[in-house]
Amino acid sequence: MSTTVTSRTRPWGPLTVRLMLAQTAVLLVGLVIVVVAAVLIGPTMFYHELLEAGHADEATGLVHLEDAFRSVSLTALAIGGLPALYIAGLLTYYLYRTIRRSLASFSTAAQEVASGNYDVRVTSAKLGPEFDSLAGSFNEMAAKLATVDTTRRQMLADLAHEMRTPLASLKGHLEGIEDGVVELDEHTTGILYAQIARLERLARDIRQLTAAEEGTTRLQVTPQDPQHLAAQAVAAIEPDAVGKGVSITSVSTGMEVTPLPLDPERMGQVLSNLLENALRHTPPGGSITVHTDHAPETVTYTVTDSGEGISGENLPHVFERFYRAHVGREAHRGGSGLGLTISKALVEAQGGTLEVTSDGPGRGASFRIHLPRHRPTG
């Protein structure tokens, strides 16, 4: 249930009118104080000062001049005060009209954003750094909302595209079974279970990616042996590599191995994703190498394969959701298209970076994970 906060109508009208009336009241009060001080209090104070100084005769004569003094003072204040009040009023009106226009532009822009137009921007009102900061913050918010909305739309479109194939396969086989065209044998059951597993994997990967990108992934960071994690990941995928005819090796270089603060489960998931991706794109007879380099400040994992490689135009998009360089060839290879995206998010959640390089098609690819030994705090 959503709550809408509405503002009550003020008896004095809009904000700019109330501010202008308040400023005018301040000016009038100041003018009254000057009049009282100059016409009423001033002569009396001067009279008493003369008495205390021993000039009683001059004080007696001064009494007769008070009326003339007050008259002249009032005339001078009227000549100087009223134009000053008028000029101050004009300047106040100009200032608050400028503020009103600026607030109106913010209000209009906010309504545009609320209606889904994230391309709207506000310009500086030239009213000082506070308004400039407000305009900059609003424009930054609108830009981020536009990015989020674009990502959301693209993700929904990609998700619908990814779900279409397994759902179409399930529907086709079930209709075939109902019509008696397809037999419900072990082969058909295997196909149905495979498509269901694909949908389950897609849902699981979407959930993991969302948690990683929103920073809600719970990490269990403990001191770990980086080389041991690499060896475990290699051992897990080695049977599949041998079955495909791909050789896989693990090497370690650099300084003496020391523990590194990592989440072993998440980092194992990242290394498994990278190795599975490398095996998927490496033909029989190829090779995969996992190189762990121990430096004083960082530990670097490098997963290199001698497979298909990545073209220059596809390289910047490797970590995007559902991105596949060769859709036609890769549709049958399994995977949700989110493994590399999830890997990058999980590495960054542990304070590291993940990057990819390739010399081009047919020349393999290298994925590098850089992990700092001392994670920044705060």
PLY file of the C-alpha trace (Angstrom):
ply
format ascii 1.0
element vertex 378
property float x
property float y
property float z
element edge 377
property int vertex1
property int vertex2
end_header
0.00 0.00 0.00
1.54 3.30 -1.07
1.16 6.57 0.81
0.84 9.85 -1.03
1.95 12.94 0.85
0.00 16.05 -0.11
0.78 19.61 0.96
-1.90 21.81 2.52
-2.69 25.13 0.86
-1.12 27.94 2.85
-3.29 30.99 3.61
-0.56 33.31 2.34
-0.24 31.74 -1.07
2.87 30.37 -2.84
6.30 30.17 -1.25
7.75 33.09 -3.23
4.88 35.37 -2.17
5.34 34.43 1.48
9.09 35.01 1.25
8.54 38.41 -0.36
6.02 39.45 2.31
8.40 38.32 5.03
11.26 40.32 3.50
9.07 43.40 3.16
8.00 43.06 6.79
11.65 42.92 7.85
12.40 46.11 5.90
9.38 47.91 7.41
10.31 46.87 10.94
13.84 48.11 10.35
12.52 51.45 9.09
10.24 51.84 12.11
13.15 51.14 14.46
15.27 53.79 12.71
12.44 56.32 12.99
11.90 55.61 16.67
15.62 55.78 17.41
16.19 59.01 15.47
13.03 60.96 16.35
12.00 59.79 19.81
14.94 58.24 21.61
17.79 60.30 20.10
16.78 63.80 21.29
15.90 62.57 24.79
19.25 60.77 25.17
21.11 63.89 23.96
19.19 66.08 26.46
20.13 63.88 29.41
23.75 63.76 28.27
23.92 67.58 28.35
22.47 67.64 31.87
24.98 65.11 33.16
27.83 67.05 31.53
26.85 70.26 33.37
25.36 72.13 30.40
21.92 72.77 31.85
21.51 76.07 30.02
22.17 74.48 26.66
19.85 71.62 27.58
17.03 74.04 28.44
17.42 75.72 25.07
17.52 72.39 23.29
14.01 71.53 24.45
12.60 74.21 22.22
14.41 72.77 19.21
13.15 69.19 19.61
10.02 69.73 17.56
12.00 71.22 14.69
14.56 68.40 14.95
11.88 65.74 14.80
10.23 67.40 11.83
13.49 67.61 9.91
14.43 64.03 10.82
11.09 62.64 9.65
11.38 64.55 6.39
14.93 63.26 5.81
13.89 59.71 6.62
10.95 59.96 4.26
13.13 61.32 1.46
15.80 58.64 1.94
13.85 55.74 3.44
10.91 55.43 1.09
13.01 55.20 -2.11
15.34 52.77 -0.34
12.33 50.67 0.65
11.04 50.82 -2.93
14.39 49.77 -4.40
14.74 46.99 -1.83
11.25 45.80 -2.75
12.14 45.70 -6.45
15.31 43.75 -5.78
13.42 41.36 -3.49
10.76 40.83 -6.15
13.41 40.12 -8.79
15.21 37.66 -6.51
12.12 35.71 -5.58
10.81 35.70 -9.14
14.11 34.08 -10.13
13.76 31.54 -7.33
10.17 30.86 -8.38
11.22 30.18 -11.97
13.98 27.88 -10.79
11.64 25.96 -8.49
9.08 25.73 -11.30
11.70 24.23 -13.61
12.62 21.67 -10.96
8.96 20.83 -10.42
8.35 20.39 -14.15
11.48 18.25 -14.53
10.47 16.09 -11.56
7.04 15.51 -13.12
8.72 14.50 -16.39
10.93 12.00 -14.55
7.91 10.65 -12.68
6.15 10.09 -16.00
9.12 8.10 -17.34
11.01 10.77 -19.32
14.54 10.39 -17.95
16.15 12.56 -20.63
14.99 15.79 -18.99
17.70 18.01 -17.49
17.65 21.25 -15.49
20.03 24.15 -15.98
21.77 26.20 -13.32
19.70 29.10 -11.98
22.84 31.15 -11.23
21.70 31.53 -7.63
24.81 30.20 -5.96
26.59 26.90 -5.34
23.64 25.42 -3.43
21.29 25.62 -6.42
24.07 24.52 -8.75
24.66 21.46 -6.55
20.92 20.73 -6.49
20.73 20.95 -10.29
23.77 18.70 -10.67
22.36 16.12 -8.24
19.01 16.12 -10.05
20.65 15.63 -13.44
22.83 12.84 -12.07
19.75 11.15 -10.59
17.91 11.39 -13.91
20.89 9.94 -15.78
21.17 7.01 -13.36
17.43 6.34 -13.61
17.75 6.34 -17.39
20.59 3.81 -17.18
18.64 1.61 -14.77
15.54 1.76 -16.96
17.53 0.90 -20.08
19.19 -2.00 -18.29
15.84 -3.21 -17.00
14.23 -3.11 -20.43
17.19 -4.84 -22.04
17.31 -7.48 -19.33
13.59 -8.22 -19.67
13.94 -8.50 -23.43
16.96 -10.77 -23.11
15.25 -12.84 -20.46
12.19 -13.31 -22.65
14.44 -14.32 -25.53
16.34 -16.84 -23.39
13.15 -18.37 -22.04
11.51 -18.67 -25.44
13.63 -21.60 -26.68
13.17 -24.00 -23.72
9.49 -23.08 -23.40
8.93 -23.69 -27.10
10.67 -27.04 -26.81
8.55 -28.03 -23.82
5.36 -26.94 -25.54
6.23 -28.74 -28.78
7.04 -32.03 -27.09
3.98 -31.91 -24.82
1.70 -31.20 -27.79
3.37 -34.02 -29.66
2.74 -36.38 -26.75
-0.94 -35.31 -26.56
-1.37 -35.85 -30.32
0.36 -39.20 -30.18
3.11 -38.05 -32.55
5.85 -38.18 -29.90
6.27 -41.11 -27.56
6.82 -40.46 -23.88
9.93 -42.60 -23.71
13.27 -42.16 -21.98
14.62 -39.95 -24.76
11.64 -37.56 -24.66
11.70 -37.46 -20.87
15.38 -36.57 -20.98
14.67 -33.66 -23.33
11.88 -32.35 -21.10
14.03 -32.56 -17.98
16.90 -30.84 -19.80
14.70 -27.87 -20.74
13.32 -27.64 -17.21
16.88 -27.69 -15.86
17.79 -24.91 -18.28
14.94 -22.74 -16.96
15.93 -23.50 -13.36
19.54 -22.57 -14.10
18.40 -19.33 -15.73
16.29 -18.40 -12.68
19.16 -19.25 -10.32
21.65 -17.21 -12.30
19.33 -14.22 -12.46
18.93 -14.36 -8.68
22.70 -14.62 -8.12
23.44 -11.78 -10.54
20.88 -9.48 -8.94
22.27 -10.16 -5.46
25.86 -9.60 -6.61
25.14 -6.35 -8.46
23.01 -4.94 -5.63
25.70 -5.79 -3.09
23.46 -8.15 -1.10
25.57 -11.26 -1.65
26.68 -12.64 1.70
30.40 -13.25 1.57
32.17 -15.56 4.01
35.67 -14.12 3.71
38.42 -16.18 5.36
42.18 -16.57 4.71
42.56 -18.94 1.76
45.39 -20.49 -0.24
44.85 -19.08 -3.77
46.73 -21.94 -5.43
44.62 -24.51 -3.60
41.40 -22.89 -4.92
42.78 -22.98 -8.47
43.76 -26.64 -8.11
40.28 -27.52 -6.87
38.62 -25.77 -9.82
40.94 -27.55 -12.29
40.31 -30.94 -10.67
36.55 -30.43 -10.91
36.54 -29.74 -14.64
39.39 -32.04 -15.64
37.16 -35.08 -16.41
35.11 -33.01 -18.87
38.28 -31.64 -20.46
39.75 -35.13 -20.86
36.49 -36.34 -22.37
36.63 -33.54 -24.93
40.30 -34.04 -25.67
41.46 -30.74 -24.17
44.52 -30.58 -21.93
44.29 -28.46 -18.78
47.15 -27.44 -16.49
47.64 -25.30 -13.40
50.85 -23.38 -12.63
51.91 -21.03 -9.84
54.63 -18.34 -9.91
55.84 -15.43 -7.80
56.59 -15.07 -4.13
55.92 -17.62 -1.43
52.26 -18.54 -1.18
50.50 -16.69 1.65
46.79 -16.74 2.60
44.49 -14.27 0.88
41.13 -13.03 2.29
38.53 -14.63 0.00
35.16 -16.30 0.01
36.20 -19.82 -1.08
32.76 -20.77 -2.38
32.30 -17.61 -4.48
35.84 -17.61 -5.82
35.51 -21.29 -6.66
32.32 -20.41 -8.54
34.16 -17.69 -10.49
37.04 -20.00 -11.44
34.58 -22.73 -12.44
32.66 -20.29 -14.64
35.85 -19.17 -16.37
37.07 -22.74 -16.90
33.69 -23.89 -18.22
33.63 -20.94 -20.58
37.16 -21.73 -21.77
36.30 -25.41 -22.30
33.13 -24.47 -24.17
35.13 -22.44 -26.68
38.18 -24.68 -26.99
38.06 -27.41 -29.67
39.48 -30.95 -29.18
43.26 -30.91 -29.14
43.37 -27.46 -27.54
44.69 -26.46 -24.14
43.66 -24.46 -21.09
46.06 -23.04 -18.51
45.31 -21.60 -15.07
48.18 -19.39 -13.94
48.29 -18.12 -10.35
50.80 -15.32 -9.80
51.65 -14.25 -6.22
52.85 -10.63 -6.03
53.47 -8.55 -2.89
50.29 -6.50 -3.33
48.02 -8.70 -5.46
47.28 -12.23 -6.53
46.40 -12.72 -10.19
44.53 -15.64 -11.69
44.86 -15.97 -15.47
42.70 -18.48 -17.33
44.04 -18.83 -20.88
42.68 -21.04 -23.65
43.74 -21.78 -27.23
40.17 -21.73 -28.50
38.01 -19.60 -30.74
39.20 -16.23 -29.44
37.21 -13.00 -29.38
37.05 -10.34 -32.06
37.77 -6.71 -31.28
34.15 -5.67 -31.78
32.88 -8.32 -29.36
35.54 -7.86 -26.68
33.90 -4.87 -24.90
30.60 -6.78 -24.56
31.88 -10.04 -23.07
30.62 -9.30 -19.55
27.20 -8.04 -20.61
24.10 -10.01 -19.65
23.14 -12.75 -22.11
25.78 -11.60 -24.59
26.90 -14.24 -27.06
29.27 -13.49 -29.88
27.96 -16.38 -32.01
24.31 -16.90 -31.17
23.72 -19.55 -33.77
26.66 -21.72 -32.73
26.31 -21.21 -29.00
22.60 -21.74 -28.49
23.07 -25.50 -28.15
26.03 -25.31 -25.76
24.03 -24.75 -22.60
24.56 -22.05 -20.03
22.35 -19.07 -19.31
24.62 -16.44 -20.83
25.14 -14.94 -17.37
28.21 -16.83 -16.13
30.77 -14.17 -17.02
28.52 -11.36 -15.79
28.07 -13.12 -12.45
31.82 -13.80 -12.25
32.68 -10.14 -12.73
30.16 -9.05 -10.09
31.45 -11.61 -7.57
35.08 -10.64 -8.13
34.27 -6.95 -7.66
32.30 -7.78 -4.51
35.57 -9.15 -3.07
37.51 -6.02 -3.98
39.07 -7.35 -7.21
38.77 -6.82 -10.94
38.10 -9.13 -13.87
39.26 -8.34 -17.40
39.56 -10.15 -20.71
42.02 -9.94 -23.58
42.24 -11.73 -26.92
44.40 -11.44 -30.01
41.41 -12.11 -32.22
39.37 -15.01 -33.65
41.14 -18.34 -33.56
43.86 -17.11 -31.19
42.35 -17.89 -27.82
41.42 -15.62 -24.92
42.73 -14.77 -21.44
40.64 -13.83 -18.41
42.57 -12.16 -15.57
41.40 -11.78 -11.98
43.35 -9.26 -9.88
42.78 -9.62 -6.13
44.36 -7.19 -3.62
46.00 -8.67 -0.55
44.61 -5.86 1.59
41.00 -5.02 0.93
40.00 -1.37 1.45
37.86 -0.72 4.50
34.84 1.53 4.81
0 1
1 2
2 3
3 4
4 5
5 6
6 7
7 8
8 9
9 10
10 11
11 12
12 13
13 14
14 15
15 16
16 17
17 18
18 19
19 20
20 21
21 22
22 23
23 24
24 25
25 26
26 27
27 28
28 29
29 30
30 31
31 32
32 33
33 34
34 35
35 36
36 37
37 38
38 39
39 40
40 41
41 42
42 43
43 44
44 45
45 46
46 47
47 48
48 49
49 50
50 51
51 52
52 53
53 54
54 55
55 56
56 57
57 58
58 59
59 60
60 61
61 62
62 63
63 64
64 65
65 66
66 67
67 68
68 69
69 70
70 71
71 72
72 73
73 74
74 75
75 76
76 77
77 78
78 79
79 80
80 81
81 82
82 83
83 84
84 85
85 86
86 87
87 88
88 89
89 90
90 91
91 92
92 93
93 94
94 95
95 96
96 97
97 98
98 99
99 100
100 101
101 102
102 103
103 104
104 105
105 106
106 107
107 108
108 109
109 110
110 111
111 112
112 113
113 114
114 115
115 116
116 117
117 118
118 119
119 120
120 121
121 122
122 123
123 124
124 125
125 126
126 127
127 128
128 129
129 130
130 131
131 132
132 133
133 134
134 135
135 136
136 137
137 138
138 139
139 140
140 141
141 142
142 143
143 144
144 145
145 146
146 147
147 148
148 149
149 150
150 151
151 152
152 153
153 154
154 155
155 156
156 157
157 158
158 159
159 160
160 161
161 162
162 163
163 164
164 165
165 166
166 167
167 168
168 169
169 170
170 171
171 172
172 173
173 174
174 175
175 176
176 177
177 178
178 179
179 180
180 181
181 182
182 183
183 184
184 185
185 186
186 187
187 188
188 189
189 190
190 191
191 192
192 193
193 194
194 195
195 196
196 197
197 198
198 199
199 200
200 201
201 202
202 203
203 204
204 205
205 206
206 207
207 208
208 209
209 210
210 211
211 212
212 213
213 214
214 215
215 216
216 217
217 218
218 219
219 220
220 221
221 222
222 223
223 224
224 225
225 226
226 227
227 228
228 229
229 230
230 231
231 232
232 233
233 234
234 235
235 236
236 237
237 238
238 239
239 240
240 241
241 242
242 243
243 244
244 245
245 246
246 247
247 248
248 249
249 250
250 251
251 252
252 253
253 254
254 255
255 256
256 257
257 258
258 259
259 260
260 261
261 262
262 263
263 264
264 265
265 266
266 267
267 268
268 269
269 270
270 271
271 272
272 273
273 274
274 275
275 276
276 277
277 278
278 279
279 280
280 281
281 282
282 283
283 284
284 285
285 286
286 287
287 288
288 289
289 290
290 291
291 292
292 293
293 294
294 295
295 296
296 297
297 298
298 299
299 300
300 301
301 302
302 303
303 304
304 305
305 306
306 307
307 308
308 309
309 310
310 311
311 312
312 313
313 314
314 315
315 316
316 317
317 318
318 319
319 320
320 321
321 322
322 323
323 324
324 325
325 326
326 327
327 328
328 329
329 330
330 331
331 332
332 333
333 334
334 335
335 336
336 337
337 338
338 339
339 340
340 341
341 342
342 343
343 344
344 345
345 346
346 347
347 348
348 349
349 350
350 351
351 352
352 353
353 354
354 355
355 356
356 357
357 358
358 359
359 360
360 361
361 362
362 363
363 364
364 365
365 366
366 367
367 368
368 369
369 370
370 371
371 372
372 373
373 374
374 375
375 376
376 377
